[in-house]
Amino acid sequence: MNAGQKPLFVIQSRYNRWMNHKLYTVCEGVPNEQRKRDMGAFFRSIHGTLNHLLLGDRLWMGRFTGTEFPVESLDQELYGEFDALWQARTDTDEAICAWIDSLEETHLNRIIAFKAVVTQQTHRFRLADALLHFFHHQTHHRGQVTTLLSQLGLDFGTTDMMWMPGIEIRGDGDSVNHTMPAGTVP
């Protein structure tokens, strides 16, 4: 029997929250000037990349929910202080998980339309396809953060979704996977 697409997005929302928590925990130990130093990444620094991830997530969530999140550019700084950025990240991850949990399978075929920041054109996508992009975008830029942290000699642990707590099937065939309560990490 086909369980539908929603469980995959639930797992992705949990993975997103888990990885963000892991990376922010490591980044907390990086001095502010080093976190903000231009290291040649697309969004220059660790802070700039973390900021872009939050901005992108809020921009997409606005598109998904019909609550516009206006931005001037994709590198616009939302929070200059790391603690404020981390709190906003945590709040946004909880909102993402709650929103994904609230979706019905039929919602995934809904068409969303929005004006893109880069092209200034209106684009239309099926919600499921936009969600795939949303989660891939997060993984892409978190990969940049892990590269920057590696350059600083910092260990952030495993990033493989398969090792996220709660996803593996137990010996009895039950899974602890995507039904973790909101507010827990993953």
DOLOTI-908149 format. One record per residue: residue in three letters; residue number from 0; x, y, z of N, C-alpha, C, CB in turn. Coordinates in nm, 4 decimals. Atoms other than C-alpha are relative to their C-alpha. Glycine has a CB too. Example, Ala and Ser with C-alpha at 12.3 -4.5 7.8 and 13.67 -1.06 7.14 Angstrom:
BEGIN
  code  pos    n.east   n.north      n.up   ca.east  ca.north     ca.up    c.east   c.north      c.up   cb.east  cb.north     cb.up
   ALA    0    0.0890   -0.1190    0.0000    1.2300   -0.4500    0.7800    0.0900    0.1200    0.0000   -0.0992    0.0027    0.1246
   SER    1   -0.0820   -0.1190   -0.0060    1.3670   -0.1060    0.7140   -0.0770    0.1090    0.0730    0.0414    0.0462   -0.1415
REM end
This chain:
BEGIN
  code  pos    n.east   n.north      n.up   ca.east  ca.north     ca.up    c.east   c.north      c.up   cb.east  cb.north     cb.up
   MET    0    0.0844   -0.1183    0.0000    0.0000    0.0000    0.0000    0.0885    0.1241    0.0000   -0.0958    0.0001    0.1221
   ASN    1   -0.0744   -0.1254    0.0081    0.1269    0.3480   -0.0856   -0.0438    0.0916    0.1136   -0.0215    0.0688   -0.1376
   ALA    2    0.0318   -0.0857   -0.1147    0.1457    0.5628    0.2269   -0.0109    0.1461   -0.0390    0.1049   -0.0157    0.1079
   GLY    3    0.0051   -0.1394    0.0420    0.1628    0.8820    0.0241    0.1326    0.0700    0.0228   -0.1103    0.0732    0.0736
   GLN    4   -0.1224   -0.0795   -0.0071    0.4180    1.1602    0.0217    0.0210    0.0672    0.1353   -0.0017    0.1045   -0.1073
   LYS    5   -0.0129   -0.0771   -0.1233    0.3449    1.3294    0.3521    0.1026   -0.0563    0.0981   -0.1327    0.0080    0.0672
   PRO    6   -0.0994    0.0504   -0.0959    0.5497    1.0906    0.5716    0.1441    0.0366   -0.0367   -0.0118   -0.1503    0.0107
   LEU    7   -0.1348   -0.0395    0.0420    0.8578    1.1757    0.3633    0.0296    0.1447    0.0389    0.0162   -0.0179   -0.1517
   PHE    8   -0.0204   -0.1394   -0.0383    0.8086    1.5464    0.4298    0.0072    0.0149    0.1517   -0.1123    0.0875   -0.0563
   VAL    9   -0.0097   -0.0011   -0.1464    0.7548    1.4784    0.8003    0.1427   -0.0352    0.0411   -0.1020   -0.0998    0.0639
   ILE   10   -0.1375    0.0391   -0.0311    1.0902    1.2986    0.8123    0.0965    0.1130   -0.0368    0.0380   -0.1303   -0.0749
   GLN   11   -0.0887   -0.1095    0.0414    1.2545    1.5826    0.6187   -0.0061    0.1178    0.0984   -0.0375    0.0478   -0.1415
   SER   12    0.0108   -0.1111   -0.0958    1.1187    1.8409    0.8639    0.0733   -0.0333    0.1292   -0.1480    0.0319    0.0298
   ARG   13   -0.0721    0.0413   -0.1206    1.2600    1.6390    1.1559    0.1508    0.0023   -0.0230   -0.0446   -0.1404    0.0436
   TYR   14   -0.1424   -0.0020    0.0348    1.5946    1.5984    0.9792    0.0510    0.1445   -0.0018    0.0240   -0.0682   -0.1380
   ASN   15   -0.0351   -0.1415    0.0054    1.6037    1.9725    0.9120    0.0218    0.0545    0.1408   -0.1097    0.0805   -0.0724
   ARG   16   -0.0096   -0.0504   -0.1382    1.5422    2.0503    1.2799    0.1214   -0.0604    0.0703   -0.1295   -0.0326    0.0795
   TRP   17   -0.1122    0.0694   -0.0633    1.7966    1.7900    1.3974    0.1335    0.0573   -0.0465   -0.0061   -0.1501   -0.0303
   MET   18   -0.1271   -0.0504    0.0538    2.0727    1.9114    1.1665    0.0237    0.1459    0.0392    0.0021   -0.0139   -0.1529
   ASN   19   -0.0183   -0.1394   -0.0406    2.0128    2.2786    1.2405    0.0444    0.0084    0.1451   -0.1295    0.0797   -0.0202
   HIS   20   -0.0385   -0.0002   -0.1411    2.0340    2.2079    1.6128    0.1466   -0.0427    0.0157   -0.0924   -0.0937    0.0815
   LYS   21   -0.1390    0.0468   -0.0072    2.3592    2.0126    1.5647    0.0969    0.1085   -0.0462    0.0186   -0.1268   -0.0852
   LEU   22   -0.0928   -0.1006    0.0533    2.5197    2.2846    1.3529    0.0050    0.1243    0.0872   -0.0399    0.0387   -0.1417
   TYR   23   -0.0004   -0.1172   -0.0869    2.4119    2.5718    1.5750    0.0735   -0.0284    0.1307   -0.1431    0.0449    0.0291
   THR   24   -0.0720    0.0367   -0.1214    2.5477    2.3840    1.8770    0.1509    0.0123   -0.0225   -0.0368   -0.1437    0.0437
   VAL   25   -0.1427   -0.0136    0.0320    2.8907    2.3640    1.7075    0.0343    0.1475   -0.0223    0.0368   -0.0842   -0.1260
   CYS   26   -0.0273   -0.1406    0.0321    2.8696    2.7232    1.5784    0.0013    0.0891    0.1234   -0.1030    0.0517   -0.0981
   GLU   27    0.0022   -0.0779   -0.1239    2.7977    2.8494    1.9288    0.1409    0.0149    0.0576   -0.0927   -0.0664    0.1034
   GLY   28   -0.1364   -0.0039   -0.0520    3.1599    2.7683    2.0172    0.0981    0.0753   -0.0883    0.0492   -0.1384    0.0198
   VAL   29   -0.0866   -0.0747    0.0915    3.2999    2.9640    1.7219   -0.0076    0.1481    0.0380   -0.0423   -0.0224   -0.1506
   PRO   30    0.0042   -0.1439   -0.0322    3.4030    3.3199    1.8142   -0.0752    0.0794   -0.1068    0.1426    0.0555    0.0148
   ASN   31    0.0852   -0.0793    0.0887    3.1711    3.5806    1.6620    0.0758    0.0527   -0.1223   -0.0601    0.1163    0.0768
   GLU   32   -0.0744   -0.0569    0.1142    3.4418    3.7421    1.4468    0.0373   -0.1087   -0.1003    0.1275    0.0724    0.0488
   GLN   33   -0.0308    0.1105    0.0899    3.5342    3.4012    1.3054   -0.1265   -0.0488   -0.0711    0.0657   -0.1155    0.0776
   ARG   34    0.1272    0.0401    0.0606    3.1677    3.3112    1.2443   -0.0405    0.0962   -0.1115   -0.1105   -0.0065    0.1066
   LYS   35    0.0398   -0.1016    0.0987    3.1254    3.6345    1.0488    0.1084    0.0291   -0.1039   -0.0363    0.1285    0.0712
   ARG   36   -0.1106   -0.0239    0.0928    3.4592    3.6235    0.8640   -0.0336   -0.0546   -0.1386    0.1299   -0.0643    0.0528
   ASP   37    0.0202    0.0431    0.1389    3.4375    3.6023    0.4845    0.0958   -0.1152   -0.0284    0.0228    0.1186   -0.1012
   MET   38   -0.0800    0.1200    0.0270    3.5557    3.2504    0.4038   -0.0167   -0.0453   -0.1450   -0.0398   -0.1139    0.0957
   GLY   39    0.0123    0.0301    0.1411    3.4728    3.2618    0.0338   -0.1227   -0.0806   -0.0383    0.1188   -0.0717   -0.0438
   ALA   40    0.1238    0.0728    0.0310    3.1348    3.0902    0.0571   -0.0950    0.0916   -0.0780   -0.0686   -0.0517    0.1309
   PHE   41    0.0940   -0.0781    0.0798    2.8436    3.2001   -0.1598   -0.0623    0.1126    0.0823   -0.1094   -0.0906   -0.0565
   PHE   42    0.0508   -0.1037   -0.0900    2.6987    3.3891    0.1383    0.1098    0.0420    0.0984   -0.1256   -0.0504    0.0768
   ARG   43   -0.1244   -0.0451   -0.0608    3.0553    3.4672    0.2508    0.0416   -0.0767    0.1252   -0.0118    0.1432    0.0334
   SER   44   -0.0422    0.0494   -0.1308    3.0604    3.3472    0.6113   -0.0950   -0.1073    0.0525    0.0087    0.1153    0.0997
   ILE   45    0.0894    0.0935   -0.0683    2.9153    3.0873    0.8458   -0.1277    0.0737    0.0379    0.0682   -0.0620    0.1262
   HIS   46    0.1170   -0.0776   -0.0418    2.6855    3.3561    0.9865   -0.0872    0.0364   -0.1201    0.0440    0.1277    0.0741
   GLY   47    0.0755   -0.0376    0.1194    2.5867    3.4742    0.6388   -0.0771   -0.1170   -0.0590    0.0931    0.0569   -0.1042
   THR   48    0.0668    0.1183    0.0539    2.5030    3.1206    0.5283   -0.1141   -0.0449    0.0908    0.1004   -0.1142   -0.0185
   LEU   49    0.1081    0.0335   -0.0935    2.3041    3.0423    0.8444   -0.1157    0.0991   -0.0131    0.0526   -0.0014    0.1453
   ASN   50    0.1011   -0.1036    0.0173    2.1211    3.3719    0.7975   -0.0803   -0.0243   -0.1285    0.0659    0.1397   -0.0032
   HIS   51    0.0691    0.0258    0.1262    2.0415    3.2883    0.4330   -0.0946   -0.1195    0.0128    0.1018   -0.0247   -0.1127
   LEU   52    0.0866    0.1159   -0.0210    1.9037    2.9493    0.5364   -0.1286    0.0397    0.0717    0.0736   -0.1079    0.0801
   LEU   53    0.1191   -0.0447   -0.0727    1.6688    3.1135    0.7851   -0.0872    0.0876   -0.0885    0.0396    0.0764    0.1272
   LEU   54    0.0751   -0.0882    0.0899    1.5674    3.3822    0.5355   -0.0738   -0.0829   -0.1055    0.0950    0.1023   -0.0683
   GLY   55    0.0632    0.0846    0.1009    1.5005    3.1193    0.2683   -0.1162   -0.0804    0.0561    0.1020   -0.0936   -0.0601
   ASP   56    0.1077    0.0779   -0.0611    1.2964    2.9053    0.5046   -0.1214    0.0868    0.0296    0.0487   -0.0665    0.1283
   ARG   57    0.1126   -0.0890   -0.0299    1.0846    3.2003    0.6139   -0.0676    0.0485   -0.1284    0.0475    0.1203    0.0831
   LEU   58    0.0555   -0.0412    0.1291    1.0401    3.3159    0.2549   -0.0887   -0.1108   -0.0571    0.1134    0.0350   -0.0996
   TRP   59    0.0788    0.1120    0.0518    0.9236    2.9688    0.1458   -0.1211   -0.0296    0.0863    0.0861   -0.1238   -0.0106
   MET   60    0.1161    0.0244   -0.0864    0.7027    2.9201    0.4504   -0.1091    0.1042   -0.0255    0.0417    0.0021    0.1489
   GLY   61    0.0968   -0.1031    0.0354    0.5361    3.2505    0.3637   -0.0744   -0.0355   -0.1278    0.0694    0.1345   -0.0158
   ARG   62    0.0624    0.0421    0.1262    0.4729    3.1202    0.0135   -0.0948   -0.1174    0.0234    0.1079   -0.0386   -0.1036
   PHE   63    0.0819    0.1187   -0.0258    0.3390    2.7908    0.1457   -0.1281    0.0344    0.0742    0.0792   -0.1022    0.0795
   THR   64    0.1142   -0.0294   -0.0875    0.1061    2.9467    0.4017   -0.0812    0.1207   -0.0448    0.0484    0.0226    0.1402
   GLY   65    0.0714   -0.1186    0.0472    0.0021    3.2582    0.2087    0.0246    0.1225    0.0870   -0.1476   -0.0282   -0.0058
   THR   66   -0.0376   -0.1128   -0.0852    0.1666    3.4884    0.4660    0.1332    0.0533   -0.0508    0.0091   -0.0420    0.1517
   GLU   67   -0.1201   -0.0512    0.0656    0.4140    3.6998    0.2738    0.1097    0.0334    0.1010   -0.0340    0.1236   -0.0826
   PHE   68   -0.1182   -0.0379   -0.0764    0.7651    3.7356    0.4156    0.0849    0.0861   -0.0935    0.0802   -0.1272    0.0533
   PRO   69   -0.0705   -0.0873    0.0946    0.9042    4.0406    0.2356    0.1500    0.0069    0.0294   -0.0598    0.1406    0.0039
   VAL   70   -0.1451   -0.0134   -0.0117    1.2777    4.0514    0.1716    0.0500    0.0931   -0.1087    0.0703   -0.1380   -0.0095
   GLU   71   -0.0617   -0.0876    0.0981    1.5019    4.2953   -0.0069    0.0972   -0.0757   -0.0896    0.0716    0.1141    0.0697
   SER   72   -0.0945    0.0814    0.0757    1.7638    4.0404   -0.1141    0.0183   -0.1321    0.0725    0.1365    0.0731   -0.0179
   LEU   73   -0.0181    0.1318   -0.0594    1.8593    3.6793   -0.0500    0.1160   -0.0056    0.0997    0.0221   -0.1015   -0.1087
   ASP   74   -0.1058   -0.0060   -0.1006    2.1607    3.7874    0.1565   -0.0287    0.1058    0.1071    0.1340    0.0292   -0.0669
   GLN   75    0.0425   -0.0970   -0.1017    1.9673    4.0337    0.3719    0.0219   -0.0591    0.1397   -0.1500    0.0395   -0.0200
   GLU   76   -0.0226    0.0500   -0.1355    2.0769    3.9987    0.7340   -0.1256    0.0196    0.0837    0.1205    0.0713    0.0657
   LEU   77    0.1175   -0.0045   -0.0862    1.7847    3.9129    0.9591    0.0389    0.0269    0.1449   -0.0782   -0.1307   -0.0100
   TYR   78   -0.0460   -0.0125   -0.1388    1.9796    3.8905    1.2859    0.1516    0.0112    0.0007   -0.0470   -0.1213    0.0866
   GLY   79   -0.1436   -0.0188   -0.0101    2.3268    4.0252    1.3573    0.0625   -0.0767    0.1144    0.0309    0.1442    0.0149
   GLU   80   -0.0504    0.0711   -0.1179    2.3608    3.8466    1.6896   -0.0331   -0.1485   -0.0108   -0.0599    0.0594    0.1300
   PHE   81    0.0157    0.1438    0.0138    2.4104    3.4704    1.6958   -0.1134   -0.0551    0.0857    0.1286   -0.0689    0.0357
   ASP   82    0.1056    0.0526   -0.0879    2.1802    3.4071    1.9945   -0.1390    0.0272   -0.0568    0.0117    0.0616    0.1398
   ALA   83    0.1295   -0.0343    0.0600    1.8926    3.5880    1.8229   -0.0246   -0.0836   -0.1256   -0.0060    0.1508   -0.0343
   LEU   84    0.0117    0.0830    0.1205    1.9621    3.4000    1.4984   -0.0372   -0.1431    0.0382    0.1326    0.0015   -0.0810
   TRP   85    0.0275    0.1370   -0.0426    1.9621    3.0662    1.6824   -0.1428   -0.0133    0.0536    0.1011   -0.0438    0.1071
   GLN   86    0.1375    0.0064   -0.0507    1.6371    3.1452    1.8650   -0.1007    0.0046   -0.1144   -0.0266    0.1153    0.0983
   ALA   87    0.0890   -0.0093    0.1163    1.4727    3.2460    1.5369    0.0034   -0.1302   -0.0809    0.0403    0.1201   -0.0898
   ARG   88   -0.0134    0.1280    0.0704    1.6063    2.9273    1.3744   -0.0827   -0.1078    0.0700    0.1487   -0.0429   -0.0078
   THR   89    0.0740    0.0983   -0.0785    1.4622    2.7146    1.6556   -0.1503    0.0205   -0.0164    0.0392    0.0089    0.1484
   ASP   90    0.1426   -0.0301    0.0152    1.1252    2.8885    1.6355   -0.0498   -0.0361   -0.1400   -0.0265    0.1485    0.0284
   THR   91    0.0391    0.0298    0.1383    1.1169    2.8530    1.2571   -0.0055   -0.1504   -0.0237    0.0978    0.0654   -0.0991
   ASP   92    0.0022    0.1457    0.0161    1.2061    2.4840    1.2718   -0.1234   -0.0612    0.0653    0.1268   -0.0622    0.0596
   GLU   93    0.1220    0.0497   -0.0653    0.9228    2.4245    1.5177   -0.1227    0.0319   -0.0853   -0.0155    0.0618    0.1414
   ALA   94    0.1127   -0.0382    0.0858    0.6845    2.6143    1.2889   -0.0061   -0.0879   -0.1252    0.0110    0.1486   -0.0400
   ILE   95   -0.0043    0.0876    0.1174    0.7985    2.4077    0.9888   -0.0563   -0.1369    0.0356    0.1447   -0.0134   -0.0537
   CYS   96    0.0477    0.1331   -0.0411    0.7421    2.0795    1.1754   -0.1506    0.0010    0.0253    0.0741   -0.0471    0.1268
   ALA   97    0.1442   -0.0079   -0.0304    0.4006    2.1898    1.3011   -0.0813    0.0144   -0.1282   -0.0294    0.1188    0.0950
   TRP   98    0.0737   -0.0207    0.1247    0.2930    2.3066    0.9555   -0.0015   -0.1279   -0.0837    0.0621    0.1157   -0.0806
   ILE   99   -0.0059    0.1261    0.0744    0.4117    1.9871    0.7861   -0.0943   -0.1020    0.0644    0.1460   -0.0552   -0.0043
   ASP  100    0.0888    0.0930   -0.0704    0.2293    1.7846    1.0551   -0.1470    0.0274   -0.0322    0.0228    0.0094    0.1512
   SER  101    0.1397   -0.0376    0.0228   -0.0909    1.9763    0.9780   -0.0477   -0.0280   -0.1425   -0.0185    0.1462    0.0307
   LEU  102    0.0377    0.0233    0.1398   -0.0836    1.8992    0.6048   -0.0780   -0.1298   -0.0160    0.1243   -0.0031   -0.0888
   GLU  103    0.0680    0.1208    0.0453   -0.3226    1.6515    0.4523    0.0669   -0.0419   -0.1306   -0.1557    0.0235   -0.0188
   GLU  104   -0.0608    0.0514    0.1239   -0.1990    1.4320    0.1688   -0.0527    0.0761   -0.1222   -0.0284   -0.1516   -0.0154
   THR  105    0.0598   -0.0693    0.1151   -0.4397    1.6100   -0.0695    0.0556    0.1409   -0.0182   -0.1511    0.0069    0.0161
   HIS  106   -0.0566   -0.1350    0.0106   -0.2767    1.9478    0.0083    0.1246    0.0021   -0.0889    0.0346    0.0539    0.1393
   LEU  107   -0.1273    0.0043    0.0718    0.0433    1.8334   -0.1623   -0.0150    0.0230   -0.1500    0.0670   -0.1326    0.0235
   ASN  108    0.0245   -0.0260    0.1422   -0.1167    1.8666   -0.5073   -0.0462    0.1422   -0.0266   -0.1028   -0.0966   -0.0530
   ARG  109    0.0409   -0.1399    0.0151   -0.2227    2.2267   -0.4433    0.1075    0.0777   -0.0772   -0.0254    0.0653    0.1392
   ILE  110   -0.0922   -0.0846    0.0758   -0.0665    2.4847   -0.6754    0.0255    0.1272    0.0808   -0.0575    0.0339   -0.1425
   ILE  111   -0.0348   -0.1275   -0.0628    0.1224    2.7716   -0.5157    0.0573    0.0911   -0.1073    0.1018   -0.0197    0.1179
   ALA  112   -0.0531   -0.1005    0.0928    0.2069    3.0909   -0.7030    0.0667    0.1090    0.0823   -0.1131    0.0598   -0.0919
   PHE  113   -0.0738   -0.1033   -0.0728    0.4605    3.3522   -0.5962    0.0903    0.0744   -0.0972    0.0831   -0.0616    0.1162
   LYS  114   -0.0953   -0.0795    0.0762    0.6829    3.6266   -0.7296    0.1387   -0.0249    0.0591   -0.0371    0.1529    0.0029
   ALA  115   -0.1340    0.0355   -0.0455    1.0468    3.5152   -0.7066    0.0852    0.1250    0.0220    0.0678   -0.0931   -0.1012
   VAL  116   -0.0898   -0.1111   -0.0333    1.3035    3.7467   -0.5484    0.1004    0.0225   -0.1128    0.0741   -0.0275    0.1330
   VAL  117   -0.1053   -0.0120    0.1004    1.5670    3.6753   -0.8148   -0.0561    0.0381   -0.1369    0.0774   -0.1306   -0.0103
   THR  118    0.0501   -0.0223    0.1361    1.3584    3.6637   -1.1355   -0.1025    0.1120   -0.0088   -0.0607   -0.1267   -0.0532
   GLN  119    0.1097   -0.0983   -0.0043    1.0852    3.9074   -1.0257   -0.1167   -0.0426   -0.0890    0.0507    0.1387   -0.0435
   GLN  120    0.1082    0.0570    0.0784    0.8527    3.6785   -1.2218   -0.0877   -0.0836    0.0919    0.0547   -0.0852   -0.1176
   THR  121    0.0893    0.0878   -0.0746    0.5493    3.4913   -1.0956    0.0190   -0.1423   -0.0498   -0.1483    0.0447   -0.0145
   HIS  122   -0.0206    0.1413    0.0301    0.6052    3.1163   -1.0800   -0.1079   -0.0809    0.0701    0.1419   -0.0470    0.0435
   ARG  123    0.1030    0.0887   -0.0559    0.3606    2.8323   -1.0127    0.0587   -0.1407    0.0104   -0.1307    0.0004   -0.0887
   PHE  124   -0.0487    0.1350   -0.0231    0.4486    2.4962   -0.8626   -0.1012   -0.0775    0.0832    0.1373    0.0025    0.0697
   ARG  125    0.0748    0.0874   -0.0878    0.2744    2.2000   -0.7099    0.0689    0.0042    0.1366   -0.0079   -0.1468   -0.0573
   LEU  126   -0.0562   -0.0119   -0.1338    0.3219    2.2202   -0.3313    0.1030   -0.1084    0.0271   -0.1103   -0.0061    0.1039
   ALA  127   -0.0963    0.1084   -0.0253    0.4947    1.8796   -0.3143    0.1341    0.0275   -0.0663   -0.0555   -0.1334   -0.0499
   ASP  128   -0.1247   -0.0303    0.0705    0.7510    1.9900   -0.5727    0.0740    0.1161    0.0667   -0.0287    0.0333   -0.1474
   ALA  129   -0.0620   -0.1126   -0.0710    0.8132    2.3189   -0.3908    0.0584   -0.0457    0.1333   -0.1028    0.1128    0.0230
   LEU  130   -0.0538    0.0534   -0.1255    0.8580    2.1264   -0.0647    0.1291   -0.0779   -0.0233   -0.1034   -0.0899    0.0682
   LEU  131   -0.1249    0.0694    0.0328    1.1190    1.9041   -0.2291    0.1130    0.1003   -0.0143   -0.0151   -0.0825   -0.1295
   HIS  132   -0.1024   -0.1048    0.0150    1.3090    2.2171   -0.3316    0.0363    0.0591    0.1364   -0.0499    0.1121   -0.0954
   PHE  133   -0.0178   -0.0589   -0.1333    1.2638    2.3662    0.0178    0.0988   -0.0827    0.0829   -0.1359    0.0099    0.0734
   PHE  134   -0.0868    0.0846   -0.0813    1.4272    2.0695    0.1901    0.1361   -0.0227   -0.0657   -0.0674   -0.1333    0.0261
   HIS  135   -0.1296    0.0126    0.0676    1.6984    2.0263   -0.0753    0.0822    0.1279    0.0170   -0.0200   -0.0310   -0.1502
   HIS  136   -0.0688   -0.1284   -0.0189    1.7856    2.3967   -0.0444    0.0664    0.0042    0.1367   -0.0988    0.1181   -0.0152
   GLN  137   -0.0564    0.0016   -0.1352    1.8370    2.3537    0.3292    0.1235   -0.0900    0.0050   -0.1055   -0.0479    0.1024
   THR  138   -0.1118    0.0943   -0.0015    2.0614    2.0500    0.2786    0.1199    0.0566   -0.0751   -0.0420   -0.1342   -0.0614
   HIS  139   -0.1064   -0.0600    0.0810    2.2621    2.2282    0.0098    0.0793    0.1021    0.0818   -0.0593    0.0670   -0.1257
   HIS  140   -0.0720   -0.1047   -0.0733    2.3450    2.5280    0.2270    0.0564   -0.0497    0.1326   -0.0917    0.1179    0.0252
   ARG  141   -0.0626    0.0588   -0.1195    2.4003    2.3228    0.5429    0.1298   -0.0693   -0.0381   -0.0960   -0.1002    0.0693
   GLY  142   -0.1253    0.0587    0.0492    2.6610    2.1379    0.3358    0.1093    0.1041   -0.0103   -0.0213   -0.0659   -0.1358
   GLN  143   -0.0992   -0.1078    0.0047    2.8338    2.4708    0.2831    0.0477    0.0352    0.1406   -0.0588    0.1249   -0.0690
   VAL  144   -0.0384   -0.0294   -0.1389    2.8271    2.5371    0.6577    0.0936   -0.1084    0.0524   -0.1256    0.0112    0.0909
   THR  145   -0.0881    0.1061   -0.0487    2.9783    2.1944    0.7295    0.1388    0.0096   -0.0625   -0.0608   -0.1369   -0.0293
   THR  146   -0.1307   -0.0200    0.0632    3.2553    2.2684    0.4792    0.0771    0.1103    0.0726   -0.0166    0.0355   -0.1501
   LEU  147   -0.0660   -0.1101   -0.0710    3.3311    2.5988    0.6533    0.0445   -0.0432    0.1394   -0.0938    0.1212    0.0101
   LEU  148   -0.0377    0.0490   -0.1324    3.3295    2.4293    0.9937    0.1179   -0.0964   -0.0099   -0.1197   -0.0687    0.0680
   SER  149   -0.1126    0.0913    0.0210    3.5623    2.1590    0.8585    0.1294    0.0781   -0.0220   -0.0271   -0.0927   -0.1202
   GLN  150   -0.1182   -0.0831    0.0230    3.8006    2.4306    0.7402    0.0538    0.0584    0.1300   -0.0327    0.1124   -0.0974
   LEU  151   -0.0422   -0.0495   -0.1316    3.8089    2.5530    1.1002    0.0441   -0.1142    0.0922   -0.1140    0.0788    0.0658
   GLY  152   -0.0416    0.1157   -0.0776    3.8891    2.1999    1.2185   -0.1032   -0.0461    0.1024    0.1275    0.0306    0.0695
   LEU  153    0.1051    0.0341   -0.0955    3.5539    2.1554    1.3950   -0.0775   -0.1237   -0.0439   -0.0953    0.1174    0.0176
   ASP  154    0.0742    0.1233    0.0255    3.3681    1.8253    1.4221   -0.1477    0.0233    0.0302    0.0560   -0.1177    0.0855
   PHE  155    0.1445   -0.0183   -0.0148    2.9915    1.8443    1.3699   -0.0728   -0.1336    0.0038   -0.0547    0.0858   -0.1140
   GLY  156    0.0612    0.1314   -0.0070    2.9317    1.4687    1.3772   -0.0614   -0.0419   -0.1321   -0.1045   -0.0023    0.1074
   THR  157    0.0621    0.0530    0.1207    2.7308    1.2674    1.1301   -0.1103    0.0932   -0.0503   -0.0568   -0.1399    0.0263
   THR  158    0.1079   -0.0792    0.0604    2.5024    1.4466    0.8890   -0.0976   -0.0887   -0.0774    0.0584    0.1073   -0.0933
   ASP  159    0.0856    0.0918    0.0742    2.3428    1.1373    0.7380   -0.1359   -0.0152    0.0674    0.0675   -0.1362   -0.0135
   MET  160    0.1359    0.0133   -0.0527    1.9662    1.1287    0.7794   -0.0234   -0.1380    0.0601   -0.1021    0.0266   -0.1100
   MET  161    0.0198    0.1365   -0.0481    1.9879    0.7531    0.8330    0.0437   -0.0171    0.1452    0.0757   -0.0973   -0.0880
   TRP  162   -0.0478    0.0115   -0.1384    2.1630    0.8131    1.1670   -0.0707    0.0975    0.0922    0.1501    0.0234    0.0062
   MET  163    0.0815   -0.0872   -0.0846    1.9091    1.0659    1.2931   -0.0745   -0.0873    0.1007   -0.1002    0.0856   -0.0857
   PRO  164    0.0741    0.0802   -0.0992    1.7663    0.9339    1.6196   -0.1480   -0.0099   -0.0359    0.0154    0.0608    0.1407
   GLY  165    0.1419    0.0205    0.0201    1.4233    0.7810    1.5758   -0.0416   -0.0448   -0.1377   -0.0694    0.1216    0.0308
   ILE  166    0.0412    0.0376    0.1358    1.4328    0.6895    1.2074    0.0163   -0.1490   -0.0269    0.0798    0.0786   -0.1020
   GLU  167   -0.0275    0.1411    0.0273    1.5668    0.3340    1.2231   -0.1156   -0.0881    0.0473    0.1310   -0.0434    0.0682
   ILE  168    0.1027    0.0981   -0.0349    1.3224    0.0413    1.2292    0.0569   -0.0917    0.1085   -0.0458   -0.0827   -0.1262
   ARG  169   -0.0424    0.0885   -0.1085    1.3439   -0.1583    1.5495   -0.0093   -0.1461   -0.0430   -0.0855    0.0240    0.1258
   GLY  170    0.0016    0.1430    0.0277    1.3911   -0.5365    1.5584   -0.1393   -0.0581   -0.0095    0.0758   -0.0723    0.1049
   ASP  171    0.1375    0.0509    0.0034    1.0181   -0.5849    1.6151   -0.0790    0.0528   -0.1199   -0.0719    0.0370    0.1286
   GLY  172    0.0661   -0.0517    0.1196    0.9406   -0.4042    1.2894   -0.0632    0.1358    0.0190   -0.1037   -0.0953   -0.0449
   ASP  173    0.0556   -0.1326   -0.0245    0.8152   -0.0883    1.4575    0.1050    0.1060   -0.0274   -0.0520    0.0119    0.1441
   SER  174   -0.0888   -0.1121    0.0234    0.9624    0.2472    1.3743   -0.0321    0.1093    0.0993   -0.0120    0.0515   -0.1445
   VAL  175    0.0181   -0.1132   -0.0900    1.0150    0.5405    1.6014    0.0055    0.1281   -0.0828    0.1084    0.0008    0.1130
   ASN  176   -0.0416   -0.1063    0.0903    1.0667    0.7590    1.2977   -0.0755    0.1324    0.0117   -0.0124   -0.0481   -0.1366
   HIS  177    0.0513   -0.1339    0.0211    0.8545    1.0544    1.1975   -0.1130    0.0407    0.0938   -0.0463    0.0121   -0.1387
   THR  178    0.1097   -0.0368   -0.0903    0.6070    1.0579    1.4851    0.0495    0.0640    0.1286   -0.0830   -0.1221    0.0333
   MET  179   -0.0542   -0.0656   -0.1194    0.8365    1.2311    1.7328   -0.0786    0.1255    0.0299    0.1492    0.0335   -0.0180
   PRO  180    0.0777   -0.1196   -0.0335    0.6508    1.5020    1.9219    0.0758    0.1282   -0.0288   -0.0400   -0.0032    0.1456
   ALA  181   -0.0610   -0.1314    0.0220    0.7133    1.8643    1.8337    0.0690    0.0440    0.1268   -0.1054    0.1048   -0.0439
   GLY  182   -0.0735   -0.0488   -0.1156    0.9641    2.0309    2.0611    0.1133   -0.0901    0.0402   -0.0916    0.0173    0.1148
   THR  183   -0.1119    0.0878   -0.0296    1.2013    1.7362    2.0656    0.0996    0.0111   -0.1127   -0.0461   -0.1465    0.0196
   VAL  184   -0.1029    0.0041    0.1031    1.5272    1.7173    1.8805    0.0403   -0.1452   -0.0109    0.1236    0.0938    0.0335
   PRO  185    0.0132   -0.0577    0.1312    1.5403    1.5658    1.6251   -0.1263    0.0757   -0.0157    0.0081   -0.1035   -0.1027
REM end
